Amino acid sequence: MHAKENKKDEGHTKLFADGFGRHLTNPELIQTTAMKRQKKLELEAEKAKRKSDREAHAKAKAKADVQWEKIKADHEKALEEWRLECNRMRAEGT
């Protein structure tokens, strides 16, 4: 609960990590900002990939479920035919 309430804001970058002021044209600051931007883009790409993987997995699962239901129905039909055949053979006395 504590972690949920005190979650860090991902979208906010801290430009002045050590608390001292800097020129916004400082090469270090520009490089740090570019690295953070690149990391954010990578995280977004990973998130999109996970989403597409989840969707593909859901589609595959739905397809497998449909096939499984068909297999079960075919099995029940074959089982019923077998039972009828057994009853017929018992009635004939074989």
C-alpha positions as CSV (number, residue, x, y, z in Angstrom):
1,M,0.0,0.0,0.0
2,H,2.8,2.4,0.9
3,A,4.5,1.8,-2.5
4,K,1.2,2.4,-4.3
5,E,0.6,5.7,-2.5
6,N,4.2,7.0,-2.8
7,K,4.9,6.0,-6.4
8,K,7.5,8.0,-8.1
9,D,6.5,10.1,-11.1
10,E,8.1,8.5,-14.2
11,G,7.6,11.4,-16.6
12,H,9.4,14.0,-14.5
13,T,13.1,14.3,-15.1
14,K,15.3,15.7,-12.5
15,L,17.7,18.0,-14.3
16,F,19.7,19.1,-11.3
17,A,20.4,15.8,-9.5
18,D,23.0,17.2,-7.1
19,G,21.0,20.3,-6.3
20,F,23.4,22.8,-7.9
21,G,22.4,25.0,-10.7
22,R,23.7,24.4,-14.2
23,H,23.6,26.1,-17.6
24,L,21.1,24.4,-19.8
25,T,23.6,24.4,-22.6
26,N,26.1,22.4,-20.5
27,P,27.1,19.3,-22.6
28,E,26.7,17.0,-19.6
29,L,23.2,18.2,-19.0
30,I,22.3,17.8,-22.7
31,Q,23.8,14.3,-22.7
32,T,21.9,13.3,-19.5
33,T,18.7,14.7,-20.9
34,A,19.1,12.8,-24.2
35,M,19.9,9.6,-22.3
36,K,16.8,9.9,-20.2
37,R,14.7,10.6,-23.3
38,Q,16.2,7.6,-25.0
39,K,15.5,5.4,-22.0
40,K,11.9,6.6,-21.9
41,L,11.5,5.7,-25.6
42,E,12.9,2.3,-25.0
43,L,10.5,1.7,-22.1
44,E,7.6,2.8,-24.2
45,A,8.7,0.4,-27.0
46,E,9.0,-2.5,-24.5
47,K,5.5,-1.7,-23.2
48,A,4.1,-1.7,-26.7
49,K,5.9,-5.1,-27.4
50,R,4.4,-6.6,-24.2
51,K,1.0,-5.4,-25.2
52,S,1.2,-6.9,-28.6
53,D,2.6,-10.2,-27.1
54,R,-0.3,-10.3,-24.7
55,E,-2.8,-9.8,-27.5
56,A,-1.1,-12.5,-29.6
57,H,-1.2,-14.9,-26.7
58,A,-4.9,-14.1,-26.1
59,K,-5.7,-14.8,-29.7
60,A,-3.7,-18.1,-29.7
61,K,-5.4,-19.1,-26.4
62,A,-8.9,-18.4,-27.9
63,K,-8.1,-20.4,-31.0
64,A,-6.8,-23.3,-28.8
65,D,-9.9,-23.1,-26.7
66,V,-12.2,-23.4,-29.8
67,Q,-10.2,-26.4,-31.0
68,W,-10.4,-28.0,-27.5
69,E,-14.2,-27.6,-27.4
70,K,-14.4,-29.3,-30.8
71,I,-12.2,-32.2,-29.6
72,K,-14.4,-32.6,-26.5
73,A,-17.6,-32.5,-28.5
74,D,-16.2,-35.1,-31.0
75,H,-15.1,-37.3,-28.1
76,E,-18.5,-37.1,-26.4
77,K,-20.2,-38.1,-29.7
78,A,-17.8,-41.0,-30.2
79,L,-18.3,-42.1,-26.6
80,E,-22.1,-42.0,-27.0
81,E,-21.9,-44.1,-30.2
82,W,-19.7,-46.6,-28.4
83,R,-22.2,-46.9,-25.5
84,L,-25.0,-47.4,-27.9
85,E,-23.0,-50.1,-29.7
86,C,-22.2,-51.8,-26.3
87,N,-25.9,-51.7,-25.4
88,R,-26.9,-53.2,-28.8
89,M,-24.4,-56.0,-28.4
90,R,-25.6,-56.8,-24.9
91,A,-29.1,-56.9,-26.2
92,E,-28.1,-59.3,-28.9
93,G,-26.2,-61.4,-26.4
94,T,-22.8,-61.3,-27.9
